[in-house]
Amino acid sequence: MPDFEPLYTTTSAESIGRFVATHYALPEPLACRMLNRGFNDVYLITAANGDRYVLRLSHHRARGPADVRTETDFLAHLARCGVPVAAAIPARDGALFVRGEAAEGLREGVLFPAIDGRTPEVASQSDARANGVTLARLHDAAMSYAADAPLYRLDLDHLLHRPLARVQELCRLIDADDGGFLQEIGARTAARIEAMSDLTWTQCHGDCHGFNARISTDGTAVFFDFDDGGPGYLAYDLSVFLWAKLSFGRRFHAAWHAFVDGYRSVRPIASQDFEAAHAFVIVRHIWLMGEQASRSREWGSEPVRWITQQREFLEGWEAQQLTGRLL
């Protein structure tokens, strides 16, 4: 028995290539290289005929196992509805995902086509508008979709309360007392959202921050990375884009307005959902803090110490956007 127990292993590109060749009927030989290591590990696969694919190997996360069954089923539904997304490619046995044994346990793999097109530009209004259009088309298609026993609901427990507990646990670990501020702003935000009536519930992308897309030659935003999706608040799905344009010192107000215009060109946004999206910015920020805090055991506490320095943004957003909203 080894002396050290792994929390997480980085799988070699060579073994990923063999794994894909075993499970998928692609022209061989396959070339494989790692693209990104993060919340999941992502590999680029190039088949013998030049076709390119992306294999995403799910990570063990604090939320629990990846809900690849719901994710890939929803993607198949979106593709059938003509929504521009990267849907999962079936394995040899027809399954939309596979599992492989790593040192730390089973990990789920999903193979996607590599999307042609360019990365969206952070301040581009046209790219923002394209993201809004595709998200609206996604929500339209979601009206005819019902998830069968999804693992997660994007409710306040999943998005706010549990992530907040992870942040506070890290603060205690590194002796960074927040004086109860996070608990207080979390409680105020939850109360504000719970007081809003008739918020729309839908199947969410879950991470529509503007960069989980490629812009095709005709200007369409093609979506990928639905790993954090699930049934949840439509207002949260909108808020992620708003948060991405106005957090961490960014001030891309025009891009947010272009995103909303693009969305409204396809379907309306109920007034209560639009208002709630501004409150959900705080939820999104705390969710990210919680995700980062949960990785301190493998990344170390120092790389995630930034989460203890977010009081100014959270207080500023609450004061400026919720009590006397500017947008």
Secondary structure, DSSP 8 states (H G I E B T S, - for coil): --SS--S-----HHHHHHHHHHHS---SS-EEEEEEESSEEEEEEE-TTS-EEEEEEE--BTTBS--HHHHHHHHHHHHHTT--B------TTS-S-EEEEETTEEEEEEEEE---SB---TT-HHHHHHHHHHHHHHHHHHTT---SS-S--BSHIIIIIHHHHHHHHHHHHTT---TTHHHHHHHHHHHHHHTS-S--EEEE-S--SS-SEEE-TTS-EEE---TT-EEEEHHHHHHHHHHHHHSTT---HHHHHHHHHHHHTTS---HHHHHHHHHHHHHHHHHHHHHHHTTHHHH-SGGGGGGGG-HHHHHHHIIIIIIS---
